[in-house]
Amino acid sequence: MKVVKFIAGMRFFVLIPVIGLAIAACVLFVKGGIDIIHFIGELINGISEEGPEKSIIVEIVETVHLFLVGTVLFLTSFGLYQLFIQPLPLPEWVKVNNIEELELNLVRLTIVVLGVNFLSIIFEPQETDLAVYGIGYALPIAALAYFMKVRSHISKGSSEGEQTKTIGEVTSVNSESNWLTNKKRD
């Protein structure tokens, strides 16, 4: 009985990433707020000067990106707490029902991070080959998008009451039916 209580109590180790993610989100929110204040100051001081509009766009997108990453970190923190410790009184759109939802949030975040990083490379004048960077960013984005599509399809199938089979189950059923067919021939 003590072993069961000990194992059940181990779920409280999840408080480490919950607190860490919440602190990281707060740091990103503060950093984004400071960046916005500096950006507005630079914008006001630089109105008389003619500056490149592209750098303004990149700075705004990168600042918004900080806030989005912070938000995803908060949502992940809340989700881990809800899954392992206890439900929280939060709006429905914040509630997390399973670990797959957190996983998909992380994948979406990774896609956005890659897109914003590539955007900053495009607008900054460099003597590098953009095609290499484009391929380097496009391949992981495509792979992650495919992963999201497959995961979404699997989740839909199981939520609609369909019984989804793994590759091993399908192979097993096919080999059994082939064995039965061959047995009948003998």
HELIX and SHEET records of a PDB file:
HELIX    1   1 LYS A    2  GLY A    9  1                                   8    
HELIX    2   2 MET A   10  VAL A   14  5                                   5    
HELIX    3   3 LEU A   15  ASN A   45  1                                  31    
HELIX    4   4 GLU A   53  PHE A   84  1                                  32    
HELIX    5   5 GLU A   92  VAL A   94  5                                   3    
HELIX    6   6 ILE A   99  PHE A  123  1                                  25    
HELIX    7   7 LEU A  130  SER A  159  1                                  30    
HELIX    8   8 ILE A  167  ARG A  185  1                                  19    
END                                                                             
